Amino acid sequence: MHEIDCEDSEIIKEILRILDDSESLLLCTVLKTWGSSPRAPGSLMLIRKNASIMGSLSGGCVEDDIIRKYKADYFCGDNLYKLIYGGSDEPQVRIPCGSILEILVEKISRREDFEDIKNTLADNKHITRVVNIETGDNYLTRQNAGVTAFYYDEKVVKKTFGPVWQLLLIGANQVALYVSRLGKTLGYNITICEPREEYRDSWNAGDGELLTMMPDDAVNKYSTAAANSSVVLALSHDPKLDDMALMAALEQDIFYVGAIGSAKNNKARRDRLKCLGLSHDDIARLHGPVGMDIGSKMPSEIAVSIFAELICLRNNKC
């Protein structure tokens, strides 16, 4: 089992460490934002017994005020607190970006729940922590891939831990090695499809599940169920393998389908896909050459360019 190395995972590990030492802690969650905010809803921050923090909620101004409140024993009564920053409730805290943030602050003491979350992350699966703001009750529930990562409706908070985004790589080569490593850091659930035995034997990334099935079968099995949160990357440099994956992927509503190679190679690939019967609209969804054009040639830089484009698209910035 390989644990997802992402921000939420590090927060969970730190919660367990603190609870193992029988120390108290507060868990802060961004519930809602208005305007331009540096952190998205669902972002987490811990406050340790010595008032040090891990994670963040804003650019620093909100963190400073919550620490001030903590030192002044503001959170010594109830188990749950809901704070609003940038509005009339906290006029002394001015947020430079002009945004308004709603924050949930919880006292954490039950270790078992966070041990379950840690084990679920280690299995590359999903689990949701539900908090009832009205009653203070909280519990865990299992979720499948493609679920909403964070939900809040003034009464209930649902925070899903786990790799909501699925990344299927075709080909176990040097580019796939760096893509899988960076994808793991960014919290993707990674699957590598490599039917060629000689390439599988030399694969030592250890990040994600290594499949022996043909690429079109892998796409249909691993990307169809959660198409709008799936990414398929054809990286094998073998047209027979890459084209099989692209045919299957482009016929579905998969969020991102990309193929490595030069502009010339990708033009030839599009011509082949047209001859294989794909429509003009389906072919137009292919990102090839894959990633942003940052002049990258090294495998590690190609991986950076791919995730730069994915982040841009996921945030509706390109």
C-alpha positions as CSV (number, residue, x, y, z in Angstrom):
1,M,0.0,0.0,0.0
2,H,1.3,3.5,-0.9
3,E,0.0,6.5,1.0
4,I,-1.1,9.5,-0.9
5,D,1.4,12.3,-0.2
6,C,-0.8,15.3,-0.3
7,E,-1.8,18.1,2.1
8,D,-4.8,16.4,3.7
9,S,-2.7,13.2,4.3
10,E,-0.1,15.3,6.2
11,I,-2.7,17.0,8.2
12,I,-4.2,13.6,9.2
13,K,-0.8,12.2,10.2
14,E,-0.1,15.2,12.4
15,I,-3.5,14.9,14.1
16,L,-2.7,11.3,15.0
17,R,0.8,12.3,16.3
18,I,-0.7,15.0,18.5
19,L,-3.4,12.7,19.9
20,D,-0.8,10.0,20.5
21,D,1.0,12.5,22.7
22,S,-2.3,13.2,24.6
23,E,-2.2,16.8,23.5
24,S,-5.2,19.0,22.6
25,L,-5.7,20.5,19.2
26,L,-8.1,22.5,17.1
27,L,-9.1,21.6,13.5
28,C,-10.1,24.6,11.4
29,T,-11.9,24.2,8.0
30,V,-12.7,26.8,5.4
31,L,-16.5,26.5,5.0
32,K,-17.3,29.2,2.4
33,T,-15.6,32.1,0.7
34,W,-17.0,35.2,-1.0
35,G,-14.8,37.2,-3.4
36,S,-11.1,36.5,-4.1
37,S,-9.8,34.0,-1.5
38,P,-6.3,32.4,-1.4
39,R,-7.7,29.1,-0.1
40,A,-10.6,27.0,-1.3
41,P,-13.5,25.6,0.8
42,G,-12.4,22.5,2.5
43,S,-8.9,23.7,3.2
44,L,-7.7,22.7,6.6
45,M,-5.5,24.1,9.4
46,L,-4.4,22.6,12.8
47,I,-3.7,24.6,15.9
48,R,-1.4,22.7,18.4
49,K,-1.3,23.1,22.1
50,N,1.7,25.5,21.9
51,A,-0.4,27.7,19.4
52,S,1.8,26.6,16.4
53,I,-0.1,25.8,13.2
54,M,0.0,23.5,10.3
55,G,-1.9,24.3,7.1
56,S,-3.5,27.6,6.2
57,L,-6.9,29.3,5.8
58,S,-6.0,32.6,4.2
59,G,-3.0,34.7,3.4
60,G,-2.2,35.0,7.1
61,C,-4.6,37.5,8.6
62,V,-7.2,35.0,9.6
63,E,-4.6,32.6,11.0
64,D,-3.2,35.4,13.2
65,D,-6.7,36.2,14.6
66,I,-7.5,32.6,15.3
67,I,-4.2,32.1,17.1
68,R,-5.0,35.2,19.2
69,K,-8.3,33.8,20.1
70,Y,-6.8,30.5,21.0
71,K,-4.3,32.1,23.4
72,A,-7.1,34.1,25.0
73,D,-9.1,30.9,25.7
74,Y,-11.8,31.9,23.3
75,F,-12.3,28.2,22.3
76,C,-12.4,26.8,25.9
77,G,-16.2,26.2,26.0
78,D,-18.0,24.6,23.2
79,N,-16.7,21.9,20.8
80,L,-17.7,23.8,17.7
81,Y,-17.3,27.4,16.6
82,K,-18.2,29.1,13.4
83,L,-16.4,32.3,12.6
84,I,-16.9,34.9,9.8
85,Y,-14.0,37.1,8.6
86,G,-14.2,40.1,6.4
87,G,-17.8,40.9,7.4
88,S,-19.4,42.9,10.1
89,D,-18.7,40.1,12.7
90,E,-15.0,40.7,12.7
91,P,-14.5,44.4,11.7
92,Q,-11.1,44.4,13.3
93,V,-9.8,41.8,10.9
94,R,-9.3,43.3,7.4
95,I,-8.6,40.8,4.6
96,P,-6.4,42.5,2.0
97,C,-8.0,40.7,-0.9
98,G,-11.4,42.0,0.1
99,S,-12.9,38.5,0.5
100,I,-15.1,37.1,3.2
101,L,-14.3,33.7,4.8
102,E,-16.5,31.4,6.9
103,I,-14.5,29.1,9.2
104,L,-15.4,26.1,11.3
105,V,-13.2,25.5,14.4
106,E,-13.5,22.1,16.1
107,K,-11.9,20.5,19.2
108,I,-10.5,17.1,18.2
109,S,-10.1,14.3,20.7
110,R,-11.3,11.0,19.0
111,R,-8.4,9.3,17.5
112,E,-10.2,6.3,15.9
113,D,-11.8,8.4,13.2
114,F,-8.6,9.8,12.0
115,E,-6.9,6.4,12.1
116,D,-9.7,5.2,9.8
117,I,-9.1,8.1,7.4
118,K,-5.3,7.4,7.4
119,N,-5.8,3.7,6.6
120,T,-8.3,4.6,3.9
121,L,-5.9,7.0,2.2
122,A,-3.2,4.3,2.4
123,D,-5.6,2.0,0.4
124,N,-6.1,4.8,-2.3
125,K,-9.8,4.9,-1.4
126,H,-12.2,7.5,-0.2
127,I,-13.8,8.4,3.1
128,T,-16.0,11.3,4.1
129,R,-16.1,13.0,7.5
130,V,-19.5,14.5,8.2
131,V,-20.0,17.2,10.8
132,N,-23.5,18.3,12.0
133,I,-23.0,21.9,13.0
134,E,-26.3,22.1,14.8
135,T,-25.7,19.1,17.1
136,G,-21.9,18.9,17.1
137,D,-22.0,15.2,16.1
138,N,-19.6,13.8,13.5
139,Y,-19.1,10.5,11.8
140,L,-17.4,8.8,8.8
141,T,-19.0,7.3,5.7
142,R,-17.4,5.6,2.7
143,Q,-17.6,7.2,-0.7
144,N,-16.6,6.2,-4.3
145,A,-14.5,8.0,-6.8
146,G,-16.0,11.1,-8.4
147,V,-17.8,12.3,-5.3
148,T,-17.9,16.0,-4.4
149,A,-14.7,16.7,-2.4
150,F,-16.4,19.3,-0.1
151,Y,-20.0,20.1,0.7
152,Y,-21.5,22.7,3.1
153,D,-25.1,23.8,3.5
154,E,-25.1,25.8,6.7
155,K,-26.1,22.7,8.8
156,V,-23.8,19.9,7.6
157,V,-20.2,19.8,6.5
158,K,-18.9,16.9,4.4
159,K,-15.2,16.7,3.7
160,T,-14.1,13.8,1.5
161,F,-10.5,12.5,1.9
162,G,-8.9,10.6,-0.8
163,P,-7.9,10.8,-4.5
164,V,-11.0,12.2,-6.1
165,W,-9.2,12.7,-9.4
166,Q,-8.2,9.6,-11.4
167,L,-5.1,9.5,-13.5
168,L,-4.6,6.7,-16.1
169,L,-1.2,6.5,-17.8
170,I,-0.6,4.5,-20.9
171,G,3.0,3.3,-21.0
172,A,5.5,2.7,-18.1
173,N,8.4,4.8,-19.3
174,Q,10.5,7.7,-18.0
175,V,7.9,10.4,-18.6
176,A,5.2,8.2,-16.8
177,L,7.7,7.8,-13.9
178,Y,7.8,11.6,-13.3
179,V,4.1,12.0,-14.0
180,S,3.2,9.3,-11.5
181,R,5.4,10.8,-8.8
182,L,4.1,14.3,-9.3
183,G,0.5,13.1,-9.5
184,K,0.9,11.2,-6.2
185,T,2.1,14.5,-4.6
186,L,-1.0,16.3,-6.0
187,G,-3.4,13.7,-4.7
188,Y,-4.3,11.8,-7.9
189,N,-5.2,8.1,-7.8
190,I,-2.8,6.7,-10.3
191,T,-3.0,3.7,-12.6
192,I,-0.4,2.7,-15.1
193,C,-1.3,0.5,-18.1
194,E,1.6,-1.4,-19.6
195,P,0.9,-4.6,-21.6
196,R,4.6,-4.8,-22.7
197,E,6.4,-7.2,-20.4
198,E,9.9,-5.6,-21.0
199,Y,8.6,-2.2,-19.8
200,R,6.8,-3.6,-16.8
201,D,9.9,-5.4,-15.6
202,S,11.9,-2.2,-15.5
203,W,9.1,-0.1,-13.8
204,N,10.1,0.8,-10.2
205,A,8.1,3.9,-9.5
206,G,5.9,2.3,-6.9
207,D,3.3,4.9,-7.3
208,G,-0.1,3.5,-8.4
209,E,-1.4,0.2,-9.7
210,L,0.4,-1.4,-12.7
211,L,-2.0,-3.1,-15.1
212,T,-1.2,-5.7,-17.8
213,M,-4.5,-5.3,-19.8
214,M,-4.8,-3.6,-23.1
215,P,-5.2,0.2,-23.1
216,D,-8.8,0.4,-24.3
217,D,-9.9,-2.1,-21.7
218,A,-8.0,-0.1,-19.0
219,V,-9.8,3.1,-20.1
220,N,-13.2,1.5,-20.0
221,K,-12.6,-0.1,-16.6
222,Y,-10.8,2.7,-14.8
223,S,-12.1,6.0,-16.3
224,T,-15.7,5.5,-17.4
225,A,-17.3,5.4,-13.9
226,A,-15.9,8.9,-13.0
227,A,-15.3,10.4,-16.4
228,N,-15.7,14.0,-15.4
229,S,-12.9,13.6,-12.8
230,S,-10.6,11.3,-14.9
231,V,-7.5,12.0,-16.9
232,V,-6.1,9.7,-19.5
233,L,-2.5,10.3,-20.8
234,A,-1.1,8.4,-23.8
235,L,2.6,8.3,-23.1
236,S,3.9,5.0,-24.5
237,H,5.3,6.4,-27.8
238,D,3.8,3.2,-29.4
239,P,0.9,4.2,-31.8
240,K,-0.7,0.8,-31.4
241,L,-1.1,1.3,-27.6
242,D,-1.7,5.0,-27.5
243,D,-4.3,5.0,-30.3
244,M,-6.2,2.2,-28.6
245,A,-6.4,4.3,-25.4
246,L,-7.3,7.5,-27.2
247,M,-10.1,5.8,-29.2
248,A,-11.7,4.6,-26.1
249,A,-11.2,7.8,-24.1
250,L,-12.3,10.3,-26.7
251,E,-15.6,8.6,-27.2
252,Q,-16.4,9.3,-23.6
253,D,-16.8,12.5,-21.6
254,I,-13.5,12.2,-19.9
255,F,-12.2,15.5,-18.4
256,Y,-8.8,15.5,-20.0
257,V,-7.3,13.2,-22.7
258,G,-3.7,13.9,-23.7
259,A,-1.0,12.4,-25.9
260,I,2.7,13.0,-25.8
261,G,4.7,13.8,-29.0
262,S,5.6,16.6,-31.3
263,A,3.1,18.7,-33.2
264,K,4.0,16.7,-36.3
265,N,3.4,13.4,-34.5
266,N,0.1,14.6,-33.1
267,K,-1.1,15.7,-36.5
268,A,-0.4,12.2,-37.8
269,R,-2.2,10.8,-34.8
270,R,-5.3,12.9,-35.4
271,D,-5.3,11.7,-39.1
272,R,-5.2,8.1,-37.9
273,L,-8.0,8.6,-35.4
274,K,-10.1,10.2,-38.2
275,C,-9.5,7.1,-40.4
276,L,-10.5,4.9,-37.4
277,G,-13.9,6.6,-37.4
278,L,-13.7,9.2,-34.6
279,S,-15.7,12.4,-35.2
280,H,-14.2,15.8,-35.7
281,D,-15.6,16.9,-32.3
282,D,-14.1,13.9,-30.5
283,I,-10.7,14.5,-32.0
284,A,-10.8,18.2,-31.1
285,R,-10.9,17.2,-27.5
286,L,-7.4,15.7,-27.7
287,H,-4.7,17.6,-25.9
288,G,-1.7,17.0,-28.1
289,P,1.1,17.8,-27.7
290,V,0.1,17.2,-24.1
291,G,0.6,19.9,-21.4
292,M,1.4,23.6,-21.5
293,D,4.0,24.9,-24.0
294,I,6.8,25.8,-21.5
295,G,9.6,24.7,-23.8
296,S,10.0,21.4,-21.8
297,K,12.0,18.5,-23.1
298,M,13.2,16.7,-20.0
299,P,10.7,14.1,-18.6
300,S,10.5,15.9,-15.3
301,E,9.6,19.2,-17.1
302,I,7.1,17.5,-19.3
303,A,5.4,16.2,-16.1
304,V,5.3,19.8,-14.7
305,S,3.8,21.1,-18.0
306,I,1.1,18.4,-17.9
307,F,0.0,19.2,-14.4
308,A,0.3,23.0,-15.0
309,E,-2.4,22.6,-17.8
310,L,-4.5,20.3,-15.6
311,I,-4.5,22.8,-12.7
312,C,-5.3,25.6,-15.1
313,L,-8.3,23.7,-16.6
314,R,-9.6,22.4,-13.2
315,N,-9.6,26.0,-12.0
316,N,-11.3,27.3,-15.2
317,K,-8.3,29.6,-15.9
318,C,-7.6,28.3,-19.5
